[in-house]
Amino acid sequence: MEIKIVEYVRNIKVGVHLDLSIIIVNYNVKEFLQNLLYSIEKASTNITKEVIVVDNASDDGSVNLIKEKFPSVKLIENQSNVGFGIANNQALKMANGKFLLLINPDAVVSEDTFDKMICFFKKNPDAGLAGCKILNPDGTLQLACRRSFPGPWTSFCKVTGLSNLFPGSKLFARYNLTYLDIDRTYEVDAISGSFMMIRREVYEKVGGFDEHFFMYGEDLDLSYRIKQAGYKVFYVHTTQIIHYKGESTRRSSLDETKVFYEAMHLFVKKHFSSSFIIEVILRAAIVVRSILAFLGKRKLSLLSALVDFLLFDLCLLLAERIYINYSDWLGFQPYHYLIIYTLPAFLHIFISSIVGVYKRDTLSVFRNIISVVTSFIILTSATFFFKQFAYSRAVVLITYLLLIFITSFWRIFLKLFFRVGVTIDDIRKRKTLIVGINSHAIQVAEKLKSKRTDYRSVAGLIGKSHSDLGKSISGFEVIGSLENIKKIIKEYKISEVIFSSEELSYGEMMSVVANNQYETVEFKICGTGLDFIIGKTSVSMVDDIPLIDVQYNISNPLLKVIKRLFDLIIGLFVLFFIYPFIYFISKLSKKKSEFQSFVLSIPEVVVGNQSFVGPNRDKTDKSIYLGKKGLTGYWYIDSTAGTESDKLDFYYAKNQSIWLDLEILGRSLNKMWSKKV
């Protein structure tokens, strides 16, 4: 195994024991790693420490980041991804600390974390290994921070889901110990590898990770060996970290479910007597969880196919009854029912799959229509070869006429009223709160406001104390303080809270996260360099990207044709059936309502000068096409947009679709109707 060890500014002598050696194994999580290193600096003012980063062949610029911004970090560069256990062992061999901390790169520590953990070890000499409270980004407890060993019964409850069904049961919930109080410190079997602090003498006696474990399970194995050596393992509740779980594995090609259960199997095989029952349980778990994961990701597609299958048979049954009433035909022969009500439906589902009707997380009406027409042509052609089933072309025609309307209707209904299969973000939910009032926080707010490719409505700022309330800083109002931030989140319906890492301590951030764990809000931390924002689902780049690199739906040739047809069809319908009445009413009324003005402008849509939905005005900036001027748009339905109407136009252009147009049009008409004179 070829490795390259690079050490910068090593100002401590080999053999001199520091208070703490902090070991981080990194794989393609540069932004998270940078944030962790900043938090480590803030948390280590009272101790002597060294930081060792082992990089497992990242290609995201992690190594250059460490060399440029953190020259005091000891860096081990691996030429391949050698796994979690091997990489940690490399660093453990060169560590000098009295205590050794293994921590994941996608974590953030509190200012008091190191102090409290070292203090705990000093007060508890029998403690060989300990972990602290680990929070998810939404403030909930990460269950893996305190666990039991996966014996036969514990494994069975975990695999079958009994532990999830009965989280408060000591009998069923032993694996993650969910029946225990999270705000108490106690001895456990094992802790999470994302944060493990070990005494040096324990490491020297027991050794590091078992390198047979590539990922997962090595923390269980180390915990087991430490307990076997006569030391205790503790969960410590007095301090906490935030862990953005799974960021490294998300950037790899690993099958996490399979790797996890393979690791459990290896652990049981190594430390418990080999059991055929456990073997069957764990092997079955891999298969079952893989199937459930597959079904979970494609549940909308599978449900769509099932609904279409049932609707096909329903349409066929209705077509048979309709044709019987208007002809001398007696209907299908009973001994043909099984074939007639299965094979044609399966054929239609198969064709729909090929056409792309059942793509994940979408409900395509256009592709559905194409599949129905294609299925009709193929089925009618097939009857030439199966004469015994060629009952009536009329029945087939009626079936497919019903099918094209019914299958399209249920898709349109779910899209419009329940937003199922609509992947466009709801602009009403994207309200952002910036925690901080210093120049760093203001810069974050201004960059988010000016970022044209992603719409965020910055609701306001949060100060540290009530004395800041009511202040207006660079056009942003201070609407709350850390004390009442929970109330502000509810009142303003905030969906995103961004912390300024230069103004707030990590302890203050975690306190806010922990106190709002039951709110439907995502917490993010803006890096010191103002170039990224870390959240639980992604790393967002703050600076806008060049327009030439942005793909806008409004410029897509096919979508432009569909949009024009939509404008023409709806426009002609209104022009013939509604326009004359509104025109006559407007002549009689002294003042035109917004609804009347909207209808009277529809001729401009029909001739192609305007569109039903689009920007508020014609653009002088010709660098990108944002669509024709709209009779309505986000600029109309969002009355709070103000100077951000341009930003809304870019957001609309980027995400435009017929379903978005219908939603905007419906909300606009509702607003007009409520204001009509």
VEXDO-488827 format. One record per residue (C-alpha): residue number from 1; residue in one letter; z negated, y, x. Coordinates in steps of 0.2 Angstrom, whole numbers, m for minus. Layout:
% residues N
(NUM; A; (Z; Y; X)) ...
This chain:
% residues 677
(1; M; (0; 0; 0)) (2; E; (6; 16; 8)) (3; I; (m5; 31; 5)) (4; K; (m6; 48; 12)) (5; I; (m23; 57; 14)) (6; V; (m23; 76; 15)) (7; E; (m39; 85; 18)) (8; Y; (m41; 104; 17)) (9; V; (m55; 115; 24)) (10; R; (m67; 100; 27)) (11; N; (m82; 110; 33)) (12; I; (m94; 95; 32)) (13; K; (m98; 82; 44)) (14; V; (m95; 64; 41)) (15; G; (m112; 55; 37)) (16; V; (m120; 71; 30)) (17; H; (m125; 67; 12)) (18; L; (m121; 80; 0)) (19; D; (m129; 81; m17)) (20; L; (m114; 75; m26)) (21; S; (m96; 68; m23)) (22; I; (m85; 71; m38)) (23; I; (m70; 59; m39)) (24; I; (m55; 62; m50)) (25; V; (m40; 50; m52)) (26; N; (m25; 60; m58)) (27; Y; (m8; 55; m65)) (28; N; (3; 69; m72)) (29; V; (m10; 80; m80)) (30; K; (m8; 95; m70)) (31; E; (m14; 108; m82)) (32; F; (m29; 97; m87)) (33; L; (m34; 94; m69)) (34; Q; (m33; 113; m65)) (35; N; (m45; 116; m80)) (36; L; (m57; 103; m74)) (37; L; (m58; 110; m57)) (38; Y; (m61; 127; m63)) (39; S; (m76; 120; m74)) (40; I; (m82; 110; m59)) (41; E; (m84; 126; m48)) (42; K; (m94; 135; m62)) (43; A; (m105; 119; m64)) (44; S; (m109; 117; m46)) (45; T; (m117; 133; m40)) (46; N; (m134; 125; m38)) (47; I; (m129; 110; m28)) (48; T; (m119; 105; m13)) (49; K; (m103; 95; m18)) (50; E; (m86; 88; m12)) (51; V; (m72; 85; m24)) (52; I; (m60; 71; m20)) (53; V; (m44; 69; m30)) (54; V; (m33; 53; m29)) (55; D; (m16; 57; m36)) (56; N; (m6; 41; m42)) (57; A; (11; 47; m38)) (58; S; (12; 61; m51)) (59; D; (29; 70; m52)) (60; D; (23; 85; m62)) (61; G; (18; 96; m48)) (62; S; (m1; 91; m47)) (63; V; (m1; 89; m28)) (64; N; (7; 106; m25)) (65; L; (m6; 114; m37)) (66; I; (m21; 106; m27)) (67; K; (m14; 112; m11)) (68; E; (m10; 130; m16)) (69; K; (m25; 133; m28)) (70; F; (m39; 122; m22)) (71; P; (m38; 120; m3)) (72; S; (m56; 113; m2)) (73; V; (m52; 98; m12)) (74; K; (m49; 82; m3)) (75; L; (m33; 75; m8)) (76; I; (m27; 57; m7)) (77; E; (m8; 55; m11)) (78; N; (m3; 38; m17)) (79; Q; (16; 34; m17)) (80; S; (14; 23; m33)) (81; N; (3; 22; m48)) (82; V; (m10; 9; m41)) (83; G; (m21; 10; m56)) (84; F; (m38; 17; m60)) (85; G; (m49; 5; m51)) (86; I; (m40; 4; m34)) (87; A; (m38; 23; m34)) (88; N; (m57; 26; m37)) (89; N; (m61; 14; m24)) (90; Q; (m51; 23; m11)) (91; A; (m61; 39; m14)) (92; L; (m78; 30; m15)) (93; K; (m75; 23; 3)) (94; M; (m74; 41; 9)) (95; A; (m87; 49; m2)) (96; N; (m103; 57; 6)) (97; G; (m113; 62; m9)) (98; K; (m131; 55; m13)) (99; F; (m124; 54; m31)) (100; L; (m106; 49; m35)) (101; L; (m97; 55; m51)) (102; L; (m81; 47; m57)) (103; I; (m73; 59; m70)) (104; N; (m56; 59; m78)) (105; P; (m45; 73; m75)) (106; D; (m43; 77; m94)) (107; A; (m61; 83; m96)) (108; V; (m71; 99; m95)) (109; V; (m89; 99; m89)) (110; S; (m103; 111; m95)) (111; E; (m111; 123; m82)) (112; D; (m127; 112; m83)) (113; T; (m120; 95; m83)) (114; F; (m122; 91; m64)) (115; D; (m139; 99; m63)) (116; K; (m146; 89; m78)) (117; M; (m138; 73; m73)) (118; I; (m145; 74; m56)) (119; C; (m162; 79; m63)) (120; F; (m162; 64; m74)) (121; F; (m159; 52; m60)) (122; K; (m173; 59; m50)) (123; K; (m185; 57; m65)) (124; N; (m179; 39; m68)) (125; P; (m178; 29; m52)) (126; D; (m173; 13; m61)) (127; A; (m157; 21; m67)) (128; G; (m142; 15; m57)) (129; L; (m128; 22; m68)) (130; A; (m128; 35; m82)) (131; G; (m116; 44; m93)) (132; C; (m118; 60; m103)) (133; K; (m113; 64; m121)) (134; I; (m94; 65; m122)) (135; L; (m86; 75; m136)) (136; N; (m68; 74; m143)) (137; P; (m59; 91; m143)) (138; D; (m64; 92; m162)) (139; G; (m82; 91; m158)) (140; T; (m85; 73; m163)) (141; L; (m93; 60; m152)) (142; Q; (m81; 49; m141)) (143; L; (m88; 32; m146)) (144; A; (m84; 24; m129)) (145; C; (m98; 34; m120)) (146; R; (m111; 21; m125)) (147; R; (m107; 3; m128)) (148; S; (m112; m15; m128)) (149; F; (m104; m29; m119)) (150; P; (m90; m38; m129)) (151; G; (m99; m55; m132)) (152; P; (m92; m67; m145)) (153; W; (m100; m59; m160)) (154; T; (m98; m41; m154)) (155; S; (m79; m44; m150)) (156; F; (m77; m52; m167)) (157; C; (m84; m37; m176)) (158; K; (m74; m25; m165)) (159; V; (m57; m34; m168)) (160; T; (m59; m37; m186)) (161; G; (m64; m19; m190)) (162; L; (m82; m24; m196)) (163; S; (m89; m11; m184)) (164; N; (m79; 3; m192)) (165; L; (m83; m3; m210)) (166; F; (m102; m3; m206)) (167; P; (m105; 10; m193)) (168; G; (m123; 11; m197)) (169; S; (m126; m8; m196)) (170; K; (m136; m14; m181)) (171; L; (m128; m31; m185)) (172; F; (m109; m26; m186)) (173; A; (m109; m10; m175)) (174; R; (m115; m16; m159)) (175; Y; (m100; m13; m148)) (176; N; (m100; 6; m150)) (177; L; (m119; 8; m155)) (178; T; (m114; 19; m169)) (179; Y; (m131; 15; m178)) (180; L; (m140; 25; m164)) (181; D; (m144; 43; m164)) (182; I; (m132; 53; m153)) (183; D; (m146; 66; m149)) (184; R; (m157; 54; m140)) (185; T; (m157; 46; m122)) (186; Y; (m158; 28; m121)) (187; E; (m153; 12; m111)) (188; V; (m136; 4; m115)) (189; D; (m125; m10; m109)) (190; A; (m111; 1; m103)) (191; I; (m104; 19; m103)) (192; S; (m86; 26; m102)) (193; G; (m76; 27; m86)) (194; S; (m71; 45; m90)) (195; F; (m89; 50; m84)) (196; M; (m99; 39; m74)) (197; M; (m113; 45; m61)) (198; I; (m120; 32; m49)) (199; R; (m133; 32; m36)) (200; R; (m126; 30; m18)) (201; E; (m138; 15; m14)) (202; V; (m132; 6; m30)) (203; Y; (m114; 8; m25)) (204; E; (m117; 2; m8)) (205; K; (m126; m14; m15)) (206; V; (m114; m17; m30)) (207; G; (m98; m11; m23)) (208; G; (m84; m1; m33)) (209; F; (m72; m7; m46)) (210; D; (m65; m24; m48)) (211; E; (m47; m21; m44)) (212; H; (m41; m35; m55)) (213; F; (m43; m22; m69)) (214; F; (m28; m10; m69)) (215; M; (m34; 1; m83)) (216; Y; (m48; m2; m96)) (217; G; (m62; m14; m93)) (218; E; (m67; m9; m76)) (219; D; (m81; 2; m82)) (220; L; (m88; m12; m92)) (221; D; (m87; m24; m77)) (222; L; (m96; m11; m66)) (223; S; (m109; m8; m79)) (224; Y; (m112; m27; m80)) (225; R; (m113; m29; m61)) (226; I; (m126; m15; m60)) (227; K; (m137; m22; m73)) (228; Q; (m136; m39; m65)) (229; A; (m142; m31; m49)) (230; G; (m158; m25; m57)) (231; Y; (m153; m7; m62)) (232; K; (m152; 1; m79)) (233; V; (m138; 10; m87)) (234; F; (m142; 25; m98)) (235; Y; (m133; 37; m111)) (236; V; (m140; 54; m108)) (237; H; (m139; 66; m122)) (238; T; (m145; 82; m114)) (239; T; (m128; 88; m108)) (240; Q; (m110; 86; m113)) (241; I; (m92; 86; m108)) (242; I; (m76; 87; m118)) (243; H; (m63; 73; m115)) (244; Y; (m45; 75; m120)) (245; K; (m44; 56; m121)) (246; G; (m28; 47; m117)) (247; E; (m18; 61; m108)) (248; S; (m13; 51; m93)) (249; T; (m9; 35; m103)) (250; R; (2; 46; m115)) (251; R; (12; 51; m100)) (252; S; (15; 33; m94)) (253; S; (25; 18; m102)) (254; L; (9; 7; m104)) (255; D; (6; m3; m120)) (256; E; (m12; 4; m122)) (257; T; (m17; m9; m136)) (258; K; (m11; m24; m126)) (259; V; (m19; m17; m109)) (260; F; (m36; m14; m118)) (261; Y; (m38; m31; m126)) (262; E; (m31; m40; m110)) (263; A; (m45; m31; m101)) (264; M; (m58; m36; m113)) (265; H; (m52; m54; m111)) (266; L; (m53; m53; m92)) (267; F; (m71; m46; m94)) (268; V; (m76; m60; m105)) (269; K; (m68; m74; m94)) (270; K; (m76; m67; m79)) (271; H; (m94; m64; m85)) (272; F; (m96; m76; m100)) (273; S; (m93; m95; m101)) (274; S; (m74; m97; m105)) (275; S; (m73; m100; m124)) (276; F; (m58; m106; m134)) (277; I; (m64; m95; m149)) (278; I; (m65; m79; m139)) (279; E; (m48; m83; m132)) (280; V; (m41; m85; m149)) (281; I; (m50; m69; m156)) (282; L; (m44; m58; m142)) (283; R; (m26; m65; m141)) (284; A; (m25; m63; m160)) (285; A; (m32; m45; m159)) (286; I; (m17; m40; m147)) (287; V; (m4; m47; m159)) (288; V; (m13; m40; m175)) (289; R; (m16; m22; m167)) (290; S; (2; m21; m161)) (291; I; (8; m26; m178)) (292; L; (m3; m13; m187)) (293; A; (2; 0; m174)) (294; F; (20; m3; m178)) (295; L; (18; m3; m196)) (296; G; (7; 13; m195)) (297; K; (20; 23; m186)) (298; R; (34; 17; m198)) (299; K; (24; 17; m214)) (300; L; (35; 30; m223)) (301; S; (51; 21; m218)) (302; L; (45; 4; m224)) (303; L; (38; 12; m240)) (304; S; (55; 20; m243)) (305; A; (64; 4; m241)) (306; L; (53; m5; m253)) (307; V; (54; 9; m266)) (308; D; (73; 9; m264)) (309; F; (74; m10; m266)) (310; L; (64; m9; m282)) (311; L; (74; 5; m289)) (312; F; (90; m4; m285)) (313; D; (84; m18; m296)) (314; L; (78; m6; m309)) (315; C; (95; 2; m310)) (316; L; (104; m15; m310)) (317; L; (93; m20; m325)) (318; L; (96; m3; m334)) (319; A; (115; m5; m331)) (320; E; (115; m22; m338)) (321; R; (106; m16; m354)) (322; I; (117; m1; m356)) (323; Y; (134; m11; m354)) (324; I; (128; m25; m366)) (325; N; (125; m11; m380)) (326; Y; (143; m5; m378)) (327; S; (153; m21; m376)) (328; D; (154; m39; m380)) (329; W; (147; m44; m363)) (330; L; (132; m56; m364)) (331; G; (124; m51; m348)) (332; F; (120; m60; m332)) (333; Q; (118; m79; m332)) (334; P; (99; m83; m330)) (335; Y; (103; m96; m316)) (336; H; (111; m81; m306)) (337; Y; (96; m69; m307)) (338; L; (88; m74; m291)) (339; I; (104; m70; m281)) (340; I; (109; m55; m291)) (341; Y; (92; m46; m290)) (342; T; (90; m50; m272)) (343; L; (106; m50; m261)) (344; P; (114; m34; m267)) (345; A; (97; m25; m265)) (346; F; (95; m32; m248)) (347; L; (113; m27; m244)) (348; H; (110; m9; m249)) (349; I; (94; m8; m239)) (350; F; (103; m15; m224)) (351; I; (117; m2; m225)) (352; S; (104; 12; m228)) (353; S; (96; 6; m212)) (354; I; (112; 7; m202)) (355; V; (116; 24; m209)) (356; G; (99; 30; m204)) (357; V; (91; 33; m220)) (358; Y; (74; 25; m214)) (359; K; (72; 35; m199)) (360; R; (53; 38; m195)) (361; D; (44; 52; m203)) (362; T; (59; 58; m213)) (363; L; (67; 57; m230)) (364; S; (85; 61; m229)) (365; V; (94; 64; m245)) (366; F; (111; 67; m237)) (367; R; (110; 51; m228)) (368; N; (104; 42; m244)) (369; I; (120; 48; m253)) (370; I; (131; 42; m239)) (371; S; (122; 25; m239)) (372; V; (124; 23; m258)) (373; V; (143; 27; m258)) (374; T; (145; 15; m243)) (375; S; (135; 1; m252)) (376; F; (145; 3; m268)) (377; I; (162; 1; m258)) (378; I; (156; m14; m249)) (379; L; (148; m23; m264)) (380; T; (163; m20; m275)) (381; S; (174; m27; m261)) (382; A; (163; m42; m259)) (383; T; (165; m48; m277)) (384; F; (183; m53; m273)) (385; F; (176; m67; m262)) (386; F; (162; m72; m274)) (387; K; (171; m73; m291)) (388; Q; (157; m82; m299)) (389; F; (146; m66; m297)) (390; A; (160; m54; m302)) (391; Y; (153; m51; m320)) (392; S; (158; m33; m323)) (393; R; (164; m18; m312)) (394; A; (157; m6; m325)) (395; V; (139; m13; m322)) (396; V; (141; m10; m304)) (397; L; (148; 8; m307)) (398; I; (133; 12; m319)) (399; T; (121; 4; m306)) (400; Y; (126; 15; m292)) (401; L; (128; 31; m303)) (402; L; (110; 28; m308)) (403; L; (105; 24; m290)) (404; I; (112; 39; m282)) (405; F; (102; 51; m294)) (406; I; (86; 41; m294)) (407; T; (84; 38; m275)) (408; S; (89; 56; m272)) (409; F; (77; 63; m285)) (410; W; (61; 54; m278)) (411; R; (65; 60; m261)) (412; I; (68; 78; m267)) (413; F; (52; 78; m277)) (414; L; (41; 72; m263)) (415; K; (49; 84; m251)) (416; L; (47; 99; m262)) (417; F; (30; 96; m270)) (418; F; (21; 85; m257)) (419; R; (31; 90; m241)) (420; V; (32; 71; m237)) (421; G; (46; 69; m224)) (422; V; (46; 87; m220)) (423; T; (43; 90; m202)) (424; I; (43; 109; m202)) (425; D; (26; 116; m198)) (426; D; (18; 126; m213)) (427; I; (18; 144; m207)) (428; R; (3; 147; m219)) (429; K; (m8; 135; m208)) (430; R; (m5; 143; m191)) (431; K; (m19; 155; m190)) (432; T; (m26; 158; m173)) (433; L; (m43; 164; m168)) (434; I; (m46; 171; m150)) (435; V; (m63; 169; m144)) (436; G; (m66; 183; m131)) (437; I; (m63; 202; m130)) (438; N; (m60; 205; m112)) (439; S; (m43; 208; m104)) (440; H; (m40; 190; m102)) (441; A; (m43; 186; m120)) (442; I; (m32; 202; m125)) (443; Q; (m18; 195; m114)) (444; V; (m19; 178; m122)) (445; A; (m17; 187; m139)) (446; E; (m3; 198; m134)) (447; K; (7; 184; m126)) (448; L; (5; 173; m142)) (449; K; (10; 187; m153)) (450; S; (25; 191; m142)) (451; K; (31; 173; m141)) (452; R; (46; 172; m152)) (453; T; (49; 153; m152)) (454; D; (33; 149; m160)) (455; Y; (24; 158; m174)) (456; R; (6; 161; m174)) (457; S; (m3; 173; m184)) (458; V; (m18; 180; m173)) (459; A; (m32; 183; m186)) (460; G; (m43; 192; m174)) (461; L; (m55; 191; m160)) (462; I; (m73; 184; m158)) (463; G; (m85; 193; m148)) (464; K; (m101; 186; m140)) (465; S; (m113; 197; m151)) (466; H; (m114; 206; m167)) (467; S; (m112; 223; m158)) (468; D; (m94; 220; m155)) (469; L; (m90; 218; m174)) (470; G; (m77; 230; m181)) (471; K; (m70; 235; m164)) (472; S; (m52; 236; m162)) (473; I; (m45; 231; m145)) (474; S; (m27; 234; m141)) (475; G; (m23; 232; m160)) (476; F; (m33; 216; m162)) (477; E; (m49; 217; m173)) (478; V; (m66; 209; m168)) (479; I; (m69; 200; m184)) (480; G; (m84; 189; m179)) (481; S; (m96; 183; m166)) (482; L; (m101; 167; m158)) (483; E; (m116; 166; m170)) (484; N; (m105; 167; m186)) (485; I; (m89; 159; m180)) (486; K; (m90; 144; m192)) (487; K; (m91; 156; m206)) (488; I; (m75; 165; m200)) (489; I; (m66; 149; m198)) (490; K; (m69; 145; m216)) (491; E; (m65; 162; m223)) (492; Y; (m49; 165; m213)) (493; K; (m44; 147; m215)) (494; I; (m42; 146; m196)) (495; S; (m32; 131; m189)) (496; E; (m33; 135; m171)) (497; V; (m47; 142; m160)) (498; I; (m42; 147; m142)) (499; F; (m56; 151; m129)) (500; S; (m54; 163; m115)) (501; S; (m60; 153; m100)) (502; E; (m64; 169; m90)) (503; E; (m76; 176; m103)) (504; L; (m85; 161; m110)) (505; S; (m95; 148; m100)) (506; Y; (m90; 130; m104)) (507; G; (m107; 127; m111)) (508; E; (m104; 141; m124)) (509; M; (m87; 133; m128)) (510; M; (m94; 116; m131)) (511; S; (m108; 123; m141)) (512; V; (m95; 130; m153)) (513; V; (m85; 114; m153)) (514; A; (m100; 104; m157)) (515; N; (m106; 115; m171)) (516; N; (m89; 115; m179)) (517; Q; (m84; 96; m178)) (518; Y; (m82; 94; m196)) (519; E; (m70; 109; m198)) (520; T; (m51; 105; m199)) (521; V; (m48; 116; m184)) (522; E; (m41; 112; m166)) (523; F; (m50; 120; m151)) (524; K; (m40; 125; m136)) (525; I; (m44; 132; m119)) (526; C; (m33; 145; m111)) (527; G; (m31; 142; m92)) (528; T; (m37; 156; m80)) (529; G; (m19; 158; m74)) (530; L; (m14; 163; m92)) (531; D; (1; 151; m91)) (532; F; (m5; 137; m101)) (533; I; (m16; 132; m116)) (534; I; (m25; 115; m117)) (535; G; (m27; 107; m134)) (536; K; (m31; 89; m140)) (537; T; (m13; 86; m144)) (538; S; (m3; 95; m131)) (539; V; (m2; 108; m117)) (540; S; (7; 123; m124)) (541; M; (15; 135; m112)) (542; V; (11; 153; m116)) (543; D; (26; 162; m109)) (544; D; (42; 163; m119)) (545; I; (56; 152; m113)) (546; P; (74; 159; m110)) (547; L; (84; 160; m126)) (548; I; (98; 151; m119)) (549; D; (87; 135; m118)) (550; V; (81; 136; m136)) (551; Q; (89; 125; m149)) (552; Y; (90; 134; m166)) (553; N; (94; 125; m182)) (554; I; (102; 140; m189)) (555; S; (116; 139; m176)) (556; N; (119; 120; m179)) (557; P; (137; 119; m186)) (558; L; (133; 105; m198)) (559; L; (118; 114; m205)) (560; K; (128; 131; m206)) (561; V; (140; 122; m218)) (562; I; (126; 114; m228)) (563; K; (118; 131; m229)) (564; R; (134; 139; m235)) (565; L; (137; 126; m248)) (566; F; (119; 128; m254)) (567; D; (121; 147; m256)) (568; L; (138; 144; m265)) (569; I; (132; 131; m277)) (570; I; (116; 140; m282)) (571; G; (124; 157; m282)) (572; L; (139; 152; m294)) (573; F; (126; 143; m306)) (574; V; (116; 159; m306)) (575; L; (131; 170; m307)) (576; F; (138; 162; m323)) (577; F; (122; 157; m332)) (578; I; (108; 170; m327)) (579; Y; (117; 185; m319)) (580; P; (124; 192; m336)) (581; F; (108; 192; m345)) (582; I; (98; 201; m330)) (583; Y; (113; 213; m328)) (584; F; (111; 218; m347)) (585; I; (92; 219; m346)) (586; S; (93; 230; m330)) (587; K; (104; 242; m339)) (588; L; (91; 244; m353)) (589; S; (76; 245; m342)) (590; K; (71; 261; m333)) (591; K; (65; 252; m317)) (592; K; (71; 237; m309)) (593; S; (59; 223; m305)) (594; E; (60; 214; m289)) (595; F; (67; 199; m298)) (596; Q; (80; 209; m306)) (597; S; (86; 216; m289)) (598; F; (86; 199; m282)) (599; V; (97; 192; m295)) (600; L; (109; 207; m295)) (601; S; (112; 205; m276)) (602; I; (118; 187; m279)) (603; P; (136; 192; m279)) (604; E; (134; 196; m260)) (605; V; (128; 178; m257)) (606; V; (143; 171; m266)) (607; V; (156; 181; m256)) (608; G; (147; 176; m240)) (609; N; (140; 193; m235)) (610; Q; (122; 188; m237)) (611; S; (112; 172; m239)) (612; F; (98; 167; m251)) (613; V; (86; 165; m236)) (614; G; (87; 174; m219)) (615; P; (81; 188; m208)) (616; N; (76; 205; m216)) (617; R; (91; 214; m208)) (618; D; (107; 212; m198)) (619; K; (102; 209; m180)) (620; T; (109; 221; m167)) (621; D; (104; 208; m153)) (622; K; (119; 197; m153)) (623; S; (112; 185; m139)) (624; I; (108; 173; m152)) (625; Y; (113; 170; m170)) (626; L; (98; 171; m182)) (627; G; (108; 169; m198)) (628; K; (115; 181; m211)) (629; K; (104; 194; m219)) (630; G; (93; 186; m233)) (631; L; (89; 191; m250)) (632; T; (72; 184; m246)) (633; G; (63; 175; m231)) (634; Y; (47; 173; m222)) (635; W; (47; 192; m220)) (636; Y; (45; 194; m239)) (637; I; (33; 180; m243)) (638; D; (21; 184; m229)) (639; S; (15; 202; m233)) (640; T; (4; 202; m218)) (641; A; (18; 200; m205)) (642; G; (20; 219; m202)) (643; T; (28; 222; m185)) (644; E; (29; 203; m183)) (645; S; (44; 201; m195)) (646; D; (56; 199; m180)) (647; K; (45; 185; m174)) (648; L; (46; 177; m191)) (649; D; (65; 178; m191)) (650; F; (65; 168; m174)) (651; Y; (53; 155; m181)) (652; Y; (64; 153; m197)) (653; A; (80; 152; m186)) (654; K; (73; 139; m175)) (655; N; (67; 128; m190)) (656; Q; (79; 131; m203)) (657; S; (84; 117; m216)) (658; I; (88; 116; m234)) (659; W; (70; 110; m238)) (660; L; (63; 125; m229)) (661; D; (75; 137; m238)) (662; L; (70; 129; m255)) (663; E; (52; 131; m251)) (664; I; (54; 149; m246)) (665; L; (65; 153; m261)) (666; G; (52; 145; m273)) (667; R; (37; 154; m265)) (668; S; (48; 171; m266)) (669; L; (52; 168; m284)) (670; N; (34; 164; m288)) (671; K; (29; 181; m280)) (672; M; (42; 191; m289)) (673; W; (38; 183; m305)) (674; S; (19; 188; m303)) (675; K; (24; 206; m299)) (676; K; (38; 208; m313)) (677; V; (37; 224; m323)) 
